[in-house]
Amino acid sequence: MKTKPSLDISKHLTGRKLDDMVENRTAYALHMAELNIYETHARAEDIQLSFNYPVLASMIQGKKVMHLDGVAAFDFFPGQSVLVPGDGVMRIDFPEATLQSPTQCLALALSEEKIHKLTDDLNERAPLIDSADGWQFTPDNLYFTNDETINQLLNRLIFVCTEGNSARDYFAELILQELTIRLMQTKARNVLMANSQAHAHRNRLAYAIQYLRQHLHESISVATLAEQACMSEPTFYRSFKQQFGFSPIEFINRERIRLASELLLQPDRTITDVAFACGFNHVNYFLKVFRKNTGLTPTQYKERHLARLQTQNALWVTSESWQNGAF
């Protein structure tokens, strides 16, 4: 069954003009921004794109292989995005594009002038904790998976661009402001959360994150993390959500579920054992949080992983048999 794309361009498809088989471009000009939707209907290699402004590229359908300066080539799938600097060049392969199943992607060019105005305003009104540089938008080939909020904002922007409303620039400006802030929060998560140990000695939020990861098996509250960060609980909560885009309790649960996902794959671990090992005091609450974060129950998660492992083993045995002349 074909999965519905997370970004909806159905309205765009009803009115766009198809002139090129490779990277057919439809541009929606906005005040100090431009939304481009690209469609490719044939396999192609080493197609080059460049922009004069920072660009957010998000996959809609199909597969690309991206080649960016200073980054190893990577597969680019629906639900994923990459931020590229204004002077960057994207070289792209389209290994699966066909007339029946085109590869589709959006590229949002952002005004550096507008971004600088927004970051200056944020640094004045809502400065970041323990950050000498403050709010900064530095699109240095940041590659990430969209969260629900990013998808919602992109869908709203697509709708505003395609509905034909004369006030679309005003609507788009509000969306673009929030999207820019969310992208900066995404980068903060990639920097401070992914490298909390390296930043813990100079950033209190990173220190609290590192403390949590070392004590996941304990019953840790937001108050405990605030104490570790030498902040009041309200200040810690506000600073955390401002920097990363979600609350401390959401992060605590995500980290616990990440650990639980690893422990559940150990054959000798029961669900109850895993729940308590990840700091949950009640199994029912663990089941609820696990399903909310993964879309599966712990039992379904284990069964799905086991089925995948059995399939891989069967393929390996078949491959070995062919190599040994058993068939």
N, C-alpha and C positions, 0 to 999 in steps of 0.2 A: 504494500500500500504506500502511495506517495505521500511524503510528509508535507504538510502545508508550510510554506515559507514563513519565517517570523516577521519579515517585512512585506507589506502588501502593496504591490504596484499595479493591481488590477485596473484601477481607473486610468493610470498612465498608459497602459497597454491599449486601451480602447481608442486613444486619440493620437498616439505617437506615429511618426512617419519612419518607416524602415528603409534606409538608403544603403546601408553597408552590412555585409555579412559578418565582418569582424569589428568589434567595438563600435557598433552603431550608437551614436551619442545623441541624447536628448537633454538639452540644458534648460533649467528653470532659473532665470536671473532674479536675484533678490537684492535688497539694499545691503551692500557690503558682504554678500555671500552668493554662492551659486551651487545649486543642486544639479548634478549630472547623473543620468541613469544610462548605463552602458549595457548593450546586449551583443552577444557573439553567437552566431549560428553555425560556425564551422571550426574545426580544429585549427589551431594556429600556434606559432612559437615566436618568442622574442619580440613581442609587440611592446613598443615603448610609449609611456605616457609621462608627461611632466606638467607641473602647474607652477604658477608664480606665487601661490599662497599655500599655507599649510592645508593639508587635505586629510579628511577622514574618509577612508575607503571601507565599505561594508559589503560583504557578500550577501546576495539574495538567493541565488539558485546556481547549482552546478559546482564546478571546481576550477580553481586556478592554481598555478604554481608561480609564486612571487619571488622575484629576484630584486632585492633592495641593497643599496650601498651599505657595506659593513655588516650585513646580516646573511647567514646561510639561507639558501633557498628553502622555502616552506610551502606546504599545501595550504590553500585558503578555501575555507568552506562556509556555507551559509551559517549565520549566527556569529561570525567572527569579523573583527575590524582591525584596521591598522592605521595609525597616524603617521603621515609622511611629511617631512619639512617642505617648505615652499621651494627650495632649490633641489629637492630630491627627484630622482628619476626612477620610475617603476618599469621594470622589464617583466613581461607577463607571458606565460604559456597557458594555452587552453587545451588540455589533453582530452576532454570529453564533450566539448560543445558540438551540437548537431542542430539541424533545422527544427527537429521535433522537440529537442530538449536543450534550449539555448542556455548559455552561461550568462547570468545577470548580476550586476554589481552597481552600487551607487558610489559616487565620489562627491563629497561635500567640501568645496573650497571655502575657507574661512578668512575673513579680513583680519590681518594682523593689527591694524589700527583699532578695530573694534575689540579685539582680544586684549590689547594693552590697556584700553580704557576700562574694561571690566576688571582686570587684575589689579589695576591701581585703586579702583573703588573698593574691591574686596580687601586689599591690604590696609586700607584706611578704616573700613567699617567692621571687618571681621578678620583680624590678623590671626595667622596660624601660630600654634604653640611650638616653641623651640625650633623655629625655622628662620634662619638668617636671610634666606632668599624670599620667603613669603610665597604668596600665590604666584605661580609661573606656569605659562602654557608653553611647553617645549616638546613639540611633536617629533621626537628623535626615533622614528621607526618603532613606536610602541605598538605591539601586537597583542591582542586580547580577545577574549570571548565576551560578547555583549551580555550584560545582565538585563533583567526585565525592564528596568527604567530606561536604559539606552534604547532598547527596541521600541518602547512606547514613544519616546521623543522622536525617533527617526520616522516612525509611522505617522505621527502627528504632522511632522514637517512635510512628508510626502503628500499627505492629504491636503494640507494648506496650499502646496504648490500646484496641485492638480485640480482643485475644486473651482478655480476661476473667480475667486472672490477679489474684488478690487482693493480690499484692505489686507491682502495677504502679507505685505511687508511688515505690518504692525504685529500680526499674529506670529509671523516667522521670527521676528526679533526676540520675542519673549521665549520662544522655543530654543532659539540659538543661544541665548544667555544661559538657560538652564543646562543645555547640552554641553556647553563649554565648561561650566563648573563641574558637571558630572564627569567629564573626561579628565579634568585635573584631579578629581577624587580617585578616579580609576588609576591614574598614574601614581598617586600617593600610595594606594594599596599595593601596586606592583613594586614600589621602591621600599617603603617602610615595612610592609607586612612580609614581603618575600625575603627581605634582608634585615629582619628585626635585630638579629644578633650584632650585625655590623653597626647599626645605628643606636643601639640601646644605651651606650655611654653618653650620648649627647641629645637624645630625644626621649622625653618622658613617655610618650605614647608607645614608641618602639620598645622601651623598657617594660611597660605593662604587658605588651603583646608577648615579649619573650618570657616574662614571668608566667603568663597564662599557659604557654606551650610547655613549660617545664612542670606545671602543676595541674594538667588536665584531669588527672585521676582524682583530684580533690574537688570538694564542693565550693567553687569559687563564685563570689558575687561581684557585682559592679563596684560595690563599696570597697572590696578587697583590692581590685585593680586600681581604683582611685587612690587608695592609700599607698600602693606601690609607686604610683606616679606623682606622689606628693601634691595631690590636688583634692579639693572638696569633691564630693560625688557629683553635684550638679555641674561644676566646671568641667570635670572629666567627661561626663556624658555629652555635654554640649561640644567640647573640643573634639572628641572622638568622632561624633556624627558629622561635624563640620568638615573634618579632614578626610574622612573615608567614605561618607555617604550612607552609612548604616550605623545602627546603635551598637553599643558594647555588648548587650545581651544577644543580639543577632550574631555578632562575631564569635562570642563564646560558644553558642550552639553550633555554628558552622565548623569551628575547630574541633569540637567534640564529635560531630558527625564525620568529619574527615578521618579522625582517629578510629572511630567505630567502623568505618568502611574498610579499613586495613585489618582490624582485629577480627571482623566477621569472616574473613577469608581463611582464618586459622581453624582447621577441622575440630580441634578440641575445645573451642570456645562456644559457650551457649549464649543466647541473646541476653539473658539476665546477667551473665558474667561480663559481657561486653558493656552493657549499660552502666554497671557500677564502676568498671574500669575506666570509663570515660567521664566520670564525675556526676552521673545522673543518680538522683536519690530514689526515683520511682521509675519502674520499667514502662508503665503506661505512658508517662511523659516522654520517655526516650523513643517509644514507638511513634508517637505523634510528631515529634521533632524530626525524626529520621525520615518519615514519609513526606513531611513538608519540604525538606531540603533535597530529597532525591527522587520523589515521586513513586517510591517503592517502599514496601515494608522490609524490615531486615531479612525476613525469610525469603521474600521474592528476590532480594538483592543477592543472597547466598545462592539461590537456585539458578539465577541468571548467570552468575559468574561460573558456577559449576558446569552448566550446560556449555558455556563458551569454552571452558577449559577442555571439556570432553571432545568438542568439535576440533579444537586445535590439536589435541593428541591423536585423534583419528586421522586428520590430515597428515600429521607427521609420520604415523605408522604407514599410511598409504604411500607417501613419498619415499620412505625408506625401502618399502617393498619393491617399488618400481626400480629404484637404484640397484637393488640386489637381484633383480631379474625374477622376482616371484610371480610376476604376471606375464 
